[in-house]
Amino acid sequence: MGEFVRVEISGHIATIRLDRPKMNALNRQVQEEIAEAARLVDADPETHAVIVYGGERVFAAGADIKEMAVMSYADMAVHSRTLQDCFTAVARIGKPVIAAITGYALGGGCELALCADFRVAGESAKLGQPEITLGIIPGAGGTQRLPRLVGPARAKDLIFTGRHVDAAEALAIGLVDRVVPDGEVYTAALELAATFAEGPVAAVRAAKLAIDHGLESDLDTGLEIERLQFSGLFATQDAREGMTAFAEKRRPKFTGQ
């Protein structure tokens, strides 16, 4: 669909494929194409799960430094809003999103991976937020999503030092969810996506919304979000099918309705 980002759909699984040689640097055009792809797969009723993938060599090495280096404060004050909005479009996809991480996921690449629900990494993958070494900080969600995922102390370690972590450490601190041989990253992501592909789409969307929005709220507000999402599902055919199938001791056939 875009020059550097395309959507590939097979069955009920969509892959948002980054392809900007050599390192999938995330310049403004790539950011906008990622957001467009995210909106497309979110709106597609036939897509039940999404993979974000940068190819066999690299996930995304980060922002395009040459592009940023010439920006003034006034330029970045405007662009940073667009940058965050593009990444948030991925985080707001109402379906399970899996980042399939090969090679480097640094800076903006790591921030893009943080927008996914799950992260599968190759054994030689390297992740990190090295912006501090440029005299800046993460600007596409790193200071917010990373501590929510791994805790504030570990996030501060990575952000304050700018160091890279290997796949084993990323797994140990909860930055990734699974580590596999490099050549099996996309296959492992597909296998994980397949576990959601035949599920009740509306219920999964409701669960994701309740969890994500609940984490941004106090407990009482989160419980109210959960109550409303839970109650609303009783208007769906999938809920009736799921409970009827349980009573009849058979496997449910969900239709997404």
N, C-alpha and C positions, 0 to 999 in steps of 0.2 A: 504494500500500500504506500509506504514512504520510500525515500531514497535509501535510508539507512536502517529502517525498522519495518519489519513486515509481520503479518499475522498469518500463521499456518494452522489450519483446523483439520483435525482428524477425529472422527467420531464426535464425542462431546468434549474433547480436550483441545484448547487453543494454545499455541505457542507464540509468544511475543519474542521475535528473533531480532537481536541487535546484530548489525553487520556493517560496521564502519572500520575498515582496516586502518592501522594494524591493531589498535588496542581498544577499539570501541569507545574512544574519547567522547564524553557526553557534552557536545557543544549545544548551542541553543536549538539548532534544527533537530538534533537527535532527541533532546528533551521534549520538544513539541510533538515529534512523531511518536514518542513513547506515550504521551498523554492521549493522543488520538487513538492509538492502538488500545489503550486501557479502556477508553470510553466505548470503543467498538465491541470488545469482548464482553464488557459489562452489560451492554444492551442486547447482545445476541442471546435469544432464548435457547438456542441449541448448544451453547457453550456452558458446560457445567463445572469445569476446572481450567486453570490457566497456569502455564509455565513461562517464566521469563528466562531466556537463555542467550548467552553471548557467543556460542560456538565452542568448538573443541579446544581452542587455545586460551581464551580469555573471556571473563564475564564482562567487566568494564573497568578500565584502569583509572577512571575518574573524570573530572571535568576537563575541558579543553583549556589548559593553562594559558596558551597563547591568546585565546579569545578573551579570557578574564583579565590578563595583564594590562590591557589597554583601557579597561573600564575605569571610569571615575566613580567617586562615591554616588553622585547623582545617577549615573548609569546603573550601578548595582542596586541602589535603593529601589529602582523600578524592576530590574530583571530578577532580583531575588524572590520577589513575590511570584513571578511566573515560574521560576525554578521550583519553588516549593509546591506550587499548584500542580505542576506536571508530575511530580513524584507522588503527591497525595492522590492523584487520579488512580495510580496503581494500588495504593493502600486502600482506596475506597471501592475497588472492584468487589462486588457482592458475591463472590465465589471463591473457593479455595485457590490461593495463588502460591506457587512453588518457585523459588529461585534455584536454578540449576547452575552451580558456580564452578567454573573451571578457571585455572590460572589466577589472575588478579581480580579482586573486587575491592578496590581502594577508593577512598574519598567518595565522590558521587556514586561510584559503583557499589561501594558498601552500603551507602544510603539507599540506593535502589533495592538492594537485597533485603534491607530492613523493612521495606514496604510489603514484602511477601509474608504469608502466613507461616511458611515452612522454608527451610534452606537446606539443600542437599549439596555437599561440596566434594570435590575431588581431593585425593590424598595430597596433591602438591599445591592446592589452592592457598592463596595468601589474602587475608582480609585486613583492613585497617582504615583509620581516619587520619591520614598524614597531613592534613591541612595546616596544622600548627607549624610545620617545618617551612611553610610559605609565609608565615606571619599572619595567618587568618585562622578561622575556625570553620567547622562544618556548617554549611548553610542550606542544606536540602533535607534537614530533619535529623541529622546525626546526633546533635546534642539532646534531642528529645526522644527519639525512638530507641537509640542505643541503650540509655540507662533504663528505659522501661523493659528492655529485653534482658540485659545482663546485670542490672543493678548499677547504682550511681558510682560506687568505688571503681568497679572494673571499667565502666565507661570513661571515667576521668583518667584512669591509667592509659587507656588507648588514645584518648583525645589530647591529653596533656603532653604525652610523649611522641605521639604520631607513629608509634612502632607498628609493624606488621605482625599479625599472629598467623601461625600455620594452622592447617585444618585440625590437627589434634587438639591444640589449645582452644581453637574456636569451638570445638565440640565440648570440651571440658567446661567452658564458661557459659555455654548455652547460646553462643552466637550462631552456630549452625546446629541442625537437628540430626544430621546423618552424614557420615563420611564414607565414600566408596572409591574404588579405583578410578583413576582419571578417565579412562575410556568408558566407564559405566555411568557417568553422571546423568546424562540425559535419559538413559534407559531407566535409571532409578527414579528420576523425577516423573517419568511417564507412569511407572508402576504406582507411585504414590498418588498421582492425579487420577488414575483409574479407579482407586478406592472410593473416590467421590463422584465419579462420572455417572453412575446409575442411581445415585441417592436422591432424596427429596430436595429439590433445588430451593424451594421457598424456605424450608426449614433450615437448610445450611446458611442461606443468606440471613435469616433472622438470627441464628446463633452467632454468626460473625458480627453482625451489627450490635447485638446485645453485649458481646464480649468487648469489642473495640470501643464502643461508646461508653460502656460501663467503666472501663479503665480510665476514661477521661473525666469521670464523675465521682461524687461521693457515693457511699454504699446505698443510701436510701434512694438516690436518683437512679443508680444502677439497677436496683431491684424493681423500680417502676418501669424502666426500659425493658427489663426481662419480662415483667408481667404483661406488658402490652404486646410484645412480640409473641410470647407464649399464647396469649388469648387469640391473637389475630390468626394464628395457624389453624384454629378450629374452623375457619371459613374456607379452608383449602380442601380440594379433593384428595390430595396426598395424605393429609392427616386422617381422613375417613378411611382411605385405603389401607394405611399402615395399621390402624387399630382393628379394622375388620380382618385383615390378614392375620394379625396376632390371635384374634379370637378363633379364627378358622384354622390355625396352625399351618399356615402356608407362607411362602415368601411374598412380600408385597411387590406390586408392579407400579412404581411411581411414574407419573407423567409430567410432573412439574406444574400441575394445575392446582 
